[in-house]
Amino acid sequence: MASEVVYDSPNHKFCWLGRDETGLEEGVQTNQYLIVDNGRGTLLDPGGFGVFSRVVVNMSEFVDPEKVDHIFLCHQDPDVGGGLASWMDMTPARVHVSSLWIRFLLHYGVTALGRIEGIPDQGGSLTLSSGNRLEFVPAHFLHSPGNFHVFDHASGILFTGDLGAAIYPKGETPLYVEDFEDHVRHMEGFHVRYVATSQAIAYWLSKIRPLPIRMICPQHGSIFREKEARQFLEWIAKARVGFDANIFT
């Protein structure tokens, strides 16, 4: 599926980089995103090696690889950054990931550890060349113990990694959530199983409530526009997940 610009201004774009159509992501498809700011690129969760070619092609519609300055990984899973070594060979990007996971990147064939910038547990921010700012929001245990989301202040978009994920039958995932109540049935099972406790959700909500969120973009499933983003925040605040849902009794 072709890429799509989900936010566009003269010097700032937030782009969704298409969806796998080869069958390599049978079961759980992933979303990759690109921020283009002042002609320079930042990749969010570029994905595993199996989707590398598709992501490169779609990304190149918006920015050349040599102009990708930053890569963000929300956590350590292979569907998030399994292709990282190839991305580091192709681009000059610096990689931003929880400090907890730097030593794990060696298992992905990454050797240029000098280009890895660890994010401390309390979070941080990245100022782009234009002066626009990306905020690294702590999202620990949602589901990874070292986990961050990204708030793009220029667009008002919050990238939430696995939070907000939805699992649809093959070929049926809509780009945007149109009917939130129907969408819940595609989210519920994932969150009950992958998020260990509602306490992690409450902590995350305390961090993102002050942000002027216009859109939520997860790594799996569909994008929440402003109305649906509000509905999602209301839903997740009440969700019983993991041990709180007594999944093992």
N, C-alpha and C positions, 0 to 999 in steps of 0.2 A: 504494500500500500504506500502511496506517495506521502511525502512529508507535508506538514501544514504549519503555517505561522499562526500561533494562538494569541500573540500580542505583537503589535507592530507600531512603532513610532519612528521618526526620521533617523534616530541614532541608536535604537534599541529594539531588538526582536527577541521573542521567546518562541522557539520552534520545536515541534514534535517531529521526530525523525522516522516516522513510518512504523510499519508492523511487519513482522516476519511472515512470509507466505510460502516458505520452503518446507515446512514441517519440522525444522530443527528445534523449534520451541513447542513441540507438541505438549499440551497440558497447561502450562502457564506461560503466556506470552509476556514480553517485557516492553516497556516504553523507554526510549532514550530521548533526551532533550538537549537542545543547544541554545545557549544565550549568545547573541551577537550584539556586542556593545562597542560602538565607535569603530566598527570594522574588525574587531578582535573576538575570538571565540572562547567560550567556556562550555565544556561538555559535562552533563550530569548523568552519572551512572551509564557509561558507554556500553556495558553489557559484556557477554561472553564472546569467546572466539567465533562461535558459530554464526553470530549476527554481525561480525566485524565488517564484512564487505558491504552489506546493505547499509549499515550506519555510515560508513565512509562515503558511499555514493550520495546518500541523501544529505549528509552534512555539507558535502562539497557544493551543493546548490547555493549555500549561503556564505561559506567561508572556506578559504584554502587551508589545508592541514597545517602549513607552516605558520598560520595566524591563530592557531589554537593555543592560547596562553595558559589555560587552566583546565584540569580535570577534577571533578568532585566525585568521590565514592561515599555513599551514605553509610555503608558498612562493608564487610569483608566477603560476602557471598560471591560465588563464581558468576551468577547471573548479573551481578552488579559490575564486576571488574575483571572477569576471567580473561579478557583480551587485552589487559592493561599493558603487557610488555610490547605488543604490536603498536598500541597507541603511542607509547613512549618512544618507539623507534620512528614513527611517522611524524610526530609533532614535537615541538620544543616544550610542551606543557609541563607545568609543575602540578603535582598531584596532591589533593587535599583529602585527608581521611583521618578518622580517629587515631590518636597516638597509639591506642591499644592494638591496632592491626598492622602497624608498619612492618613488623618482623614477619607477618604472615604473607606479605606481598612477595617475598622471596620464592614462595611456592608457586607463584604465577610466572616465574622466570624473570622477574624484575631485578635488575642489577644496579640501576642508577639511583641508589637510595638518596643521593644528594638532592634529587629533584622531588623528594617526598616531603610534604609539610604536614606534620601531625597536628590535629586539632585537639586542644585540651578538653577535658570532660565538661568544663563550664561553657564551651562554645567559643565563638569568635566571629570575625568578619573578614571580608576581602573587598578592598577598594579597587575597582576596575580602572582602566586608563582614562575613562571619561570622568571619573569621580563618582559614578554610580556604585552602590554598595550591595554586596551579597552578605546576608547574615547566616551564620551556621548555628542552627537552633538545636540544643540538646534534645534528643529523642531516644534516650537510652532504654533498652529492653522493649523496643517497638520495631522489630523483635530482637535485634542484636544488643548485647550489653555495651557496645561502643557504637552508637548510632547518632547520626545527625540529619536534619532536614535543612533545606536552603530556602530562605526568603529573599526574593529579588525585589528590592525596594522600588526600582524604576517601574516595574510592571504590576506589582502587587500580587505576584504569583508565589505560592508556597509549594515547593517540591517536597513530597512527603515519603519518598521511598516506598516501603511496604505498607505503610498506614494508608487506608483507603483503597487497598487492593481489592480487585473483584475478579472472579473466575467465571468466564462465559464459555459456552460450547464453542468449538473451533469455528472461526469465521463469523461469529455473531457479536463480537465485542464492539459496541459503538464508541466513536471517538469521544463524544460528550455524554454525560448522564442526562437523559431527557425525562425520565420518570423515576424520581428518587425512591419512592416506595417499592417499586418493582426491582430497582437496583440493589436494594438491601439484601435480597435473597442470594445475590451473587457475591456479596461481601461477607456475610455473617460467618459462614463456616471457616473462612480464612482467618478472620480475626480471633474467633474463639480458640482456634488451635495454635496460632503463632504468637499471640500476645499473652504473656504469662499471667499478668495481673492488671486489674483496673487501676492500681496505684500508679503504674507507669503512664497510663493515659492521663490521669489527673495531673501529674507532674508536667507532662507535655503541654496540656491545655493552659497551665499557668504561664508557660513561656510564650505561647502563640496568641493568647487572647488580646494582648495590646496591639498586635500587628494589623494594619489595614489590608486584610486579605481580600483580593478580588477573584481569585481562582486557586484551586488546589489541583496539582498534577501529581498523581501517584506513579510508581514504577510499574504497576500491573493494573490493567483494567482501563476505566474511562476517566476523563477529566471532568472535574466539578466546576462549573461556572458559578457566578456569585451567589445566586439563590440556592443552588444545590450544595455549594460549599458551606453555607450556613446550616442547611439541613444535615449535612454530614457531621458538622461539629456538634450539633444537638444530639444526633444519634450516637456518636462515639462516646460522648460524655456519660451516656446512660448504659452503654453496652457492658454486659457481663462476659468476661473473657477468661481463658486459661483456668487457673485454679479457682477463681471466683465463680466460674460457671460449673464447677464440679465435674470437669470433663473426664476424670479418671475414676469416678464412683458410679 
